[in-house]
Amino acid sequence: YKIKGEHIVKKILVGLLAIMVMIIASGYTYYKMNYGGESYYVQVLVNGEREETTADDHTPMVIYHYKLDSFNSKGDKKLVKFMASHNLRNQAYLELTYNKHKGVTNWNEVQEKEIPKPALKELQKLEN
């Protein structure tokens, strides 16, 4: 025969597990919406637009603004805007994370061989 208390404990544990799953899922969804995104690729062919400004603590700083055509893995084009703390290396290839709510959230330099062929084909057209 079963003890009535075991049944209640099982229901409580199942309820707590369901709540934990919902919290984790909502956290993951929040992260993907705000920081995740699709990869786009650019090649730096111009100098960034230099802006001298001050940080929150009033120290002077320089920011470089870029506005470039980028391409995703299918070769679809998107005009993107992003910033860097230094003037980026001419001819460098970058992989950008583009978030539809926040724009470019991240970028890093990649080698030509790491770029999907459709995107690379479109980037090479821009060089000419």
C-alpha positions in Angstrom: 0.0 0.0 0.0 1.2 3.6 -0.7 1.6 6.4 1.8 -0.4 9.5 1.0 2.6 11.8 1.8 4.7 10.2 -1.0 2.1 11.2 -3.6 2.2 14.8 -2.4 6.0 14.9 -2.4 6.0 13.6 -6.0 3.6 16.3 -7.1 5.7 19.0 -5.4 8.9 17.7 -7.0 7.2 17.6 -10.5 5.9 21.1 -10.0 9.4 22.4 -8.9 11.0 20.7 -11.9 8.5 22.3 -14.3 9.2 25.7 -12.8 12.9 25.2 -13.2 12.5 24.2 -16.8 10.4 27.3 -17.5 13.0 29.6 -15.9 15.8 28.1 -17.9 13.8 28.2 -21.1 12.8 31.8 -20.6 16.5 32.8 -19.8 17.7 31.1 -22.9 15.0 32.8 -25.0 15.9 36.2 -23.5 19.6 35.7 -24.2 18.9 34.6 -27.9 16.6 37.6 -28.5 19.0 40.1 -27.0 22.5 38.8 -27.8 22.1 36.0 -30.3 21.7 36.5 -34.0 22.7 35.6 -37.5 26.3 35.7 -38.8 27.1 38.2 -41.4 30.5 38.8 -43.1 32.3 42.0 -44.1 35.6 42.9 -45.5 37.1 46.2 -44.2 38.0 48.2 -47.2 37.8 51.7 -45.7 39.0 53.4 -42.5 36.4 53.9 -39.8 35.0 57.3 -39.1 36.9 58.5 -36.1 35.0 60.0 -33.1 36.7 61.5 -30.1 34.4 61.2 -27.1 34.6 60.6 -23.3 33.8 57.5 -21.3 31.4 57.5 -18.4 34.3 58.2 -16.0 35.2 61.3 -18.2 38.4 59.8 -19.6 38.9 60.6 -23.3 38.4 57.8 -25.8 38.3 57.3 -29.5 35.6 55.2 -31.3 35.7 54.2 -35.0 32.3 53.9 -36.7 31.8 51.6 -39.7 28.9 51.3 -42.2 29.5 48.4 -44.5 27.7 46.0 -46.8 27.6 42.5 -45.2 26.5 39.1 -46.4 25.1 36.1 -44.6 25.9 32.4 -45.4 23.4 32.4 -48.3 24.9 35.6 -49.8 22.0 37.8 -48.7 23.1 41.5 -48.4 22.5 43.7 -45.3 23.9 47.2 -44.7 25.3 47.1 -41.1 26.6 49.7 -38.7 29.1 48.9 -35.9 31.8 50.4 -33.8 35.4 49.5 -32.8 37.8 50.9 -30.3 40.5 51.1 -32.9 40.8 51.5 -36.7 40.4 48.0 -38.1 43.0 46.5 -40.4 42.5 47.2 -44.0 41.4 44.1 -46.0 40.5 42.2 -42.8 37.5 39.9 -42.9 35.1 40.0 -40.0 32.3 37.8 -38.8 29.5 39.9 -37.3 26.7 38.8 -35.1 23.6 40.7 -36.3 20.6 40.8 -33.9 17.4 42.1 -35.5 16.6 44.1 -32.3 20.0 45.5 -31.4 22.0 45.5 -34.7 25.6 44.2 -34.5 26.3 42.9 -31.0 29.7 41.3 -31.7 32.4 40.9 -34.3 35.7 39.1 -34.7 38.3 38.8 -37.4 38.2 35.6 -39.4 40.3 34.1 -42.2 39.0 34.0 -45.8 38.7 30.2 -45.7 36.3 30.5 -42.8 33.7 32.5 -44.8 30.8 30.6 -46.4 31.3 30.5 -50.2 28.2 32.5 -51.1 29.2 35.3 -48.8 32.8 35.3 -49.9 31.7 35.5 -53.6 29.7 38.6 -52.8 32.5 40.2 -50.8 34.9 39.7 -53.6 32.6 41.5 -56.0 32.9 44.6 -53.7 36.7 44.6 -54.0 36.5 45.2 -57.7 
